[in-house]
Amino acid sequence: MNITTIIELENQEVENITGAKLVFTQEQIDENIVETCVECLQLENSDDKISTEEAMQKVFEQLQQNGVIPANVEDFSYEMPSCERLKRKTDNETDLPQKVILSFMS
């Protein structure tokens, strides 16, 4: 039997572990729908960027060190925040998706 564990992380938790900020990009789907998703992460106090793959590997390893993920787990998957949303006249950047999902089987 395989057991799947899902860990839901706030954006700030991922940013704290990686030492980088999520960089969001927006794509206009049609006149009233905008898709917002994570493009990469930008290292704090730097212009350097890391890929979402690198960042989530770092999160995975840190969670293993903290004992949240068992040491014998080698593979994991993740979903970065993204959403399709209706565009409003007062559209602002604070309406960003806030959850990162990391899952693994044991």
C-alpha positions as CSV (number, residue, x, y, z in Angstrom):
1,M,0.0,0.0,0.0
2,N,1.2,3.5,-0.9
3,I,0.4,6.4,1.4
4,T,0.5,9.9,-0.2
5,T,1.3,12.8,2.2
6,I,0.4,16.4,1.1
7,I,2.1,19.3,2.8
8,E,0.6,22.7,2.2
9,L,2.9,25.7,2.7
10,E,2.2,29.4,2.8
11,N,4.2,31.5,0.3
12,Q,6.1,33.1,3.2
13,E,7.2,29.6,4.5
14,V,8.7,28.7,1.1
15,E,10.4,32.2,0.9
16,N,11.8,31.8,4.4
17,I,13.2,28.3,3.7
18,T,14.7,29.3,0.3
19,G,15.9,32.8,1.2
20,A,14.2,34.0,-2.0
21,K,10.9,35.8,-3.0
22,L,8.4,34.2,-5.3
23,V,8.2,36.1,-8.6
24,F,4.8,36.0,-10.1
25,T,3.9,36.5,-13.8
26,Q,0.5,37.3,-15.2
27,E,-0.9,36.2,-18.5
28,Q,-4.1,37.7,-20.0
29,I,-6.3,34.8,-21.0
30,D,-9.1,36.9,-22.4
31,E,-10.5,40.4,-21.7
32,N,-11.8,39.5,-18.2
33,I,-9.5,36.6,-17.1
34,V,-5.9,36.8,-15.9
35,E,-3.8,33.8,-15.0
36,T,-1.2,34.4,-12.2
37,C,1.6,31.9,-11.6
38,V,5.1,31.6,-10.2
39,E,7.8,32.2,-12.8
40,C,10.8,31.7,-10.5
41,L,12.3,32.9,-7.2
42,Q,14.6,35.8,-6.7
43,L,17.3,35.6,-4.0
44,E,17.0,38.2,-1.3
45,N,19.3,41.2,-1.6
46,S,20.3,40.0,-5.1
47,D,19.2,40.1,-8.7
48,D,20.0,36.3,-9.0
49,K,17.1,34.0,-9.6
50,I,16.6,30.3,-9.0
51,S,14.2,28.0,-10.7
52,T,11.1,26.6,-8.9
53,E,12.7,23.1,-9.2
54,E,15.8,24.3,-7.3
55,A,13.7,26.1,-4.7
56,M,11.4,23.1,-4.0
57,Q,14.4,20.8,-3.8
58,K,15.7,23.1,-1.0
59,V,12.3,23.1,0.7
60,F,12.1,19.3,0.5
61,E,15.6,18.8,2.0
62,Q,14.9,21.3,4.8
63,L,11.7,19.5,5.7
64,Q,13.6,16.2,5.7
65,Q,16.2,17.7,8.1
66,N,13.4,19.0,10.3
67,G,11.8,15.5,10.4
68,V,8.6,16.5,8.6
69,I,9.5,14.2,5.7
70,P,10.9,10.8,6.5
71,A,14.6,10.4,5.5
72,N,13.9,7.4,3.3
73,V,11.6,9.5,0.9
74,E,13.5,10.3,-2.3
75,D,10.9,11.5,-4.7
76,F,8.3,14.3,-4.4
77,S,6.1,16.4,-6.5
78,Y,4.9,20.0,-6.0
79,E,2.5,22.6,-7.3
80,M,3.3,26.2,-7.3
81,P,0.6,28.8,-6.7
82,S,-1.4,29.7,-9.8
83,C,-4.9,30.7,-10.5
84,E,-7.2,32.0,-13.1
85,R,-9.2,34.9,-11.9
86,L,-11.6,37.5,-13.1
87,K,-10.0,40.9,-13.8
88,R,-11.7,43.7,-11.8
89,K,-11.5,47.4,-12.4
90,T,-9.6,47.7,-9.1
91,D,-7.3,44.8,-9.8
92,N,-4.2,44.8,-7.6
93,E,-1.1,42.7,-6.9
94,T,-2.2,41.7,-3.4
95,D,-4.7,39.2,-4.8
96,L,-2.0,36.6,-5.3
97,P,-2.5,32.9,-4.7
98,Q,-1.0,31.9,-1.3
99,K,-0.4,28.1,-1.2
100,V,2.5,25.8,-2.3
101,I,1.7,22.1,-2.3
102,L,4.4,19.5,-1.8
103,S,3.5,15.8,-1.8
104,F,5.3,12.5,-1.5
105,M,4.5,8.8,-1.3
106,S,5.8,6.4,1.5
